[in-house]
């Protein structure tokens, strides 16, 4: 077992460090750098069907559901098609209103989660074609799907999902770009720029791993005894805040919540006191107007927390000289286009949860009461 961990203390840490490769492997053979074209040859859904689809309906559970929420931002932004995201366990019982020309999507690392398979059956029964994003080749979900985008992240052993999540985000980004190209909602130059940015991402994740590991270990020394944590983000970073909170809950048993930063004033502000650590995703894509606006709004949310003496840990972009003075600790990540930033900001959140759990003496790879795949309802 020690050998399988490749020198790492836990599978989870090994898998966090495997993310550059996982992301690269997900893109392998699916992109052309010269033309910016995305190839998803595994689709048994025609271009016409993609053009006519009024909506994409996604169902998933746990971490895969967070990937789905981030995917909604990617698909809506690039392909201008509405996306609805459901918990698989809710989808199957809420008698959803479905247009049979819509495309169904299931996101599942294992491909065997009972609720997700049931949601797929529900979609098929309502006449939808379904696409699976799945990590395990030949899994149940793939057998029923009209196309599977395998994530190729390699086996994930740690119960808390890390590299599978990054590769799901990558697959969703590829799918969003593919759809945008099919539906003509993106120019050739934009495609080339985004594909190029995607290929640079593994190197940037490596950079985050190099710097954030030690930084998060230090943070863990300060915050491992906290009783609660808040994670805040706006836009596509909101699902990442949810994922950061889930990682901490799963492996350290500390209560944590993810919130859209703008919602603080409608409740969570009441929780803030001098003992509450608040992790804020405050990155920005300087070239993107929406992203800069989101950043400005996030800064005011940070001030709302510090004014109530909450402790702020910010994840910010390299070169941001403003934020250091406003918060207690900052972890910097490299620059990237807005839709790809989640693949960088999630890494310090995974490492923070990991180091806190280790300090608390928790069983990181096999947290109590949880299973890697939940094949019963
Ligand atoms: C379990 C695992 C989670 C995972 C979820 C969905 O709860 O502990 O890590 O996100 O199932 O699993 P799936 O295989 O469908 O992605």
Boltz pocket constraint, residues with backbone or C-beta under 6 A from the ligand:
constraints:
  - pocket:
      binder: B
      contacts: [[A, 61], [A, 62], [A, 63], [A, 64], [A, 107], [A, 108], [A, 109], [A, 110], [A, 111], [A, 112], [A, 113], [A, 116], [A, 159], [A, 160], [A, 161], [A, 370], [A, 371], [A, 372], [A, 373], [A, 374]]
      max_distance: 6.0
